[in-house]
Amino acid sequence: MIKAVIFDFGGVLAEEGFKQGLRAIAKENGCDPEIFYSIAGELVYRSGYVSGTTDEHSYWEAVREKTGLREDDEVLREEILKRFRLRPEMLDIVDRLKSSGLTVAILSDQTNWLDELNLRTPFHHHFDYVFNSLKMSAAVWVFARRKHFLLMTIRRI
């Protein structure tokens, strides 16, 4: 019997703003979008930003060091955040599942950006739980990256 449904944020509940934003940043800076995405996408984990062991500024500094970017943090953040457009049809599905008695949750690695996006367009209230990498311990999120985190999340629900 199904008791809970867990949703990812980027690419499921909303457009994939991280990938789209990094590709746009690359194009604006004359970089190959796929190579840039590969570098910046790996650095979001390696820098410790996803797990909360470092802050957003340190992440962007690591990206600047590897790629030569010059924009400030706010400009780069906005290029990403503005592309996370919520999908109303997905929130309708969430609401229907919740009203049928199922537990609904988000499992995301969107860092502090998830809360910032919620401030812009509230969506947390649709869910019983919001599991965000930044609020988990670093050890737990490293574990998550190895695909075992889902089981831990299910147990908590």
Buried (B, 14 or more C-beta within 10 A) or exposed (E): EEEBBBBBBBBBBBBBBBBBBBBBBBEEEEBEBEEBBEBBBEBBBEBBBBBBBBBBEBBBBBBBEEBEBEBEBEEBBEBBBBBBEBEEEBBEBBEEBBEEEBBBBBBBBBBBBBBEBBEEEEBBEBBEBBBBBBBBEBEBBBBBEEEEBEEEBEEEB
